[in-house]
Amino acid sequence: MNLPEQNECTTKDTLKESAPISVVVPCYNCEEYIGACLDSLLSQELLPQEIICIDDGSTDNTAGVLAEFALRSSLVNLISKDNEGPWAARLDGISAAKGDYIAFVDGDDTVDARYLLALYEKAIQTDSDITICGFYRKRSGTDEILSEEFCSERTPFLVPEHPEEMISVNPAPWNKLFRAQVLKSIPQIDDEPVMFDDLILLLLAGLRVRGRVSFVPEPLVNYYVRSGSLINSVTYNQVLAGMNSLQQVRGIYESMGVPSSYLEVLSVIAFVHLGVSMQFRIEGSAEDHRRFAAEAKGFLDSNFSEWQASDYLGMSYCFKKKGLFLKAYIALCAYRMHLFGQLIFMYRCMLSRSGQTMSW
């Protein structure tokens, strides 16, 4: 692990330009990786105002590494707490943030030297509430690039005018720069999400977005796929918890009197993430998958019925958006033809032979 020298960090803190950005780094048992993560943040061409590291009750030496960095750089602020999970850690970071903008970086990932500069320049130029960059999925250890995502040109949009554009935005917070006011004003959710926490944060933030969502089509984040995680399996109980979180978000949307277009978009997103993505990650036998598919469809039909007739899952919209919705359309066709089990089987065969993965 490469810890920065005292003089080097002092030089970076005092001589480089900085921006009113708070970077929140949730950390849990990432002793092996957090040094590289913070090195990449302290090597930014445009430094942040602060780097808030949330040690979420780590049981390894993560806290010790963070303390070393805090001593060497005035930018690094350490918050230690009992383990509560990534949702609570991010909320703690949002609450503590002093910058006009907030970025999130996971403690086991790294960012390009232009990460903050490119996002901040685009946010200022376009007056954006959310600015999104591209990223690499890399295999840990070999640094092999598994995929390059969000690196094509996209047109900025206003959420109130085109909420449907949020369907194709990845939920992860780590390739985004948020206006701090947006995150600090998100509605509270009764039960902390244990599934879909990234998605829930984006859905709640979307309610507060009034400015633009813009894009930087460059791979500025290295998201590392750790050994054994090419198929990120989840348990049945975790998915039930995810259903509860989505239902709570629906209640928040309705209580705020959002337009019907927002509810349709929310329903499509629920279908994509619960009805499709989770089907590829749920643990169990073929019978378990069939049972879950039936329960998921019943839940969606009862709570998010707008997905069934949404134009955003239709063929014409799929081609209009130049393939961005192609995977969702394929999944919808398989769903309606009762061939989803076969689609899952084909996907898992492809995965085991190629070692590659794709996001749904």
Disulfide bonds with the S-S distance in Angstrom:
none
